[in-house]
Amino acid sequence: MKDKKCNELQLARIVPYVRWRERMGTDLAKAHSSPNDRAVRFEPRDVPPLLPFWLACLIGGFVALILICIAIGFPLADRQQYRGPLQALPPAPRLEVAPVSQRERYDAAKQKELRTAQLPIDAAIEATAKQGWGPPK
């Protein structure tokens, strides 16, 4: 009894596989049959032979049309206008030779400007505080 059940379970597992093999066998037999026995089945060419050529021509024509439109619409866009001589660069080396002393001279010049201004800084601060920020009243 137990052997019979085991055989039935094994058979239940094998039957779908056998059926699949039988179907595959018939499909394979059809595939390897002579050409006269089956209908001709093939895919047509995906791309016609001149399609890439015509697409390339279309893209090239579009680019040329855009360039012509730019040249006509913006006549100054395709030539450089003379804007006078360029400023000459200072002689080489263009690095600061003594950066600390140059900074000290710069700071001294700015302090002198602040001290000799028409309105001292403290008075300017007070005037701004009274008036408020913005244009003069």
C-alpha positions in Angstrom: 0.0 0.0 0.0 2.7 2.4 1.0 4.7 1.6 -2.1 1.7 2.3 -4.3 1.3 5.8 -2.7 5.0 6.6 -3.2 4.7 5.5 -6.8 1.6 7.7 -7.3 3.4 10.7 -5.8 6.5 10.2 -7.9 4.3 9.8 -11.0 2.5 13.0 -10.1 5.8 14.8 -10.0 7.0 13.3 -13.3 3.8 13.6 -15.4 4.1 17.4 -16.0 7.7 17.0 -16.9 6.8 14.2 -19.4 4.1 16.3 -20.9 6.4 19.2 -21.3 9.0 17.0 -22.9 6.4 15.7 -25.3 5.3 19.2 -26.3 8.9 20.2 -26.7 9.6 17.2 -28.8 6.7 18.1 -31.1 7.9 21.7 -31.3 11.4 20.5 -32.1 10.1 18.1 -34.6 8.2 20.9 -36.3 11.3 23.1 -36.3 13.4 20.4 -38.0 10.9 19.3 -40.5 11.3 20.1 -44.1 10.4 23.5 -45.4 7.6 22.2 -47.5 5.8 20.8 -44.3 5.5 24.1 -42.5 4.6 27.6 -43.3 7.4 30.0 -43.8 7.9 32.1 -40.6 10.6 34.7 -40.4 10.9 38.3 -39.3 11.2 40.9 -41.9 14.2 43.2 -41.8 13.9 45.6 -38.9 15.5 48.6 -40.7 15.4 49.3 -44.4 18.9 49.7 -45.8 18.7 53.4 -46.6 16.9 54.5 -43.4 20.1 55.3 -41.4 21.4 57.2 -44.4 18.3 59.3 -44.7 18.1 59.9 -40.9 21.7 61.1 -41.0 20.9 63.5 -43.9 17.8 64.8 -42.0 19.8 65.5 -38.9 22.6 67.2 -40.9 20.1 69.3 -42.7 18.5 70.3 -39.5 21.8 71.4 -38.0 22.7 73.3 -41.2 19.3 75.1 -41.1 19.8 76.1 -37.5 23.3 77.5 -38.2 21.9 79.5 -41.2 19.1 80.9 -39.1 21.6 82.0 -36.4 23.9 83.6 -39.0 20.9 85.5 -40.5 19.1 86.4 -37.3 22.2 87.3 -35.3 24.8 88.7 -37.8 27.3 89.7 -35.1 27.3 86.2 -33.5 29.6 84.7 -36.1 32.4 87.3 -36.2 34.5 88.9 -33.5 34.3 92.7 -33.3 37.5 94.6 -32.7 37.4 96.2 -29.3 40.7 98.0 -29.2 44.0 97.0 -27.9 44.2 94.6 -24.9 45.8 95.9 -21.7 49.4 94.8 -21.4 50.2 92.5 -18.5 52.7 93.8 -15.9 56.2 92.5 -16.3 57.0 89.1 -15.0 57.1 87.9 -12.2 53.6 89.2 -11.4 53.8 88.1 -7.7 54.1 90.5 -4.8 57.7 90.8 -3.9 57.1 92.0 -0.3 53.5 91.4 0.6 53.7 92.4 4.2 55.3 95.8 3.6 52.9 96.4 0.7 49.9 95.6 3.0 51.3 98.0 5.6 51.6 100.8 3.1 48.0 100.1 1.9 46.7 100.2 5.4 48.5 103.4 6.2 47.1 105.1 3.1 43.6 104.0 4.0 44.0 105.3 7.6 45.2 108.6 6.3 42.1 108.8 4.1 39.9 108.1 7.0 41.6 110.8 9.2 41.5 113.5 6.5 37.9 112.9 5.5 35.5 115.9 5.4 33.4 114.3 8.1 35.1 112.3 10.9 33.9 108.7 11.3 32.3 109.3 14.7 30.3 112.2 13.4 29.2 110.1 10.4 28.1 107.2 12.6 26.1 109.6 14.8 24.5 111.2 11.8 23.5 107.8 10.3 22.0 106.7 13.7 19.9 109.9 13.9 18.7 109.7 10.3 18.3 106.0 9.9 19.5 103.7 7.2 18.7 104.7 3.6 19.1 107.7 1.4 19.8 111.1 3.0 16.7 113.1 4.0 
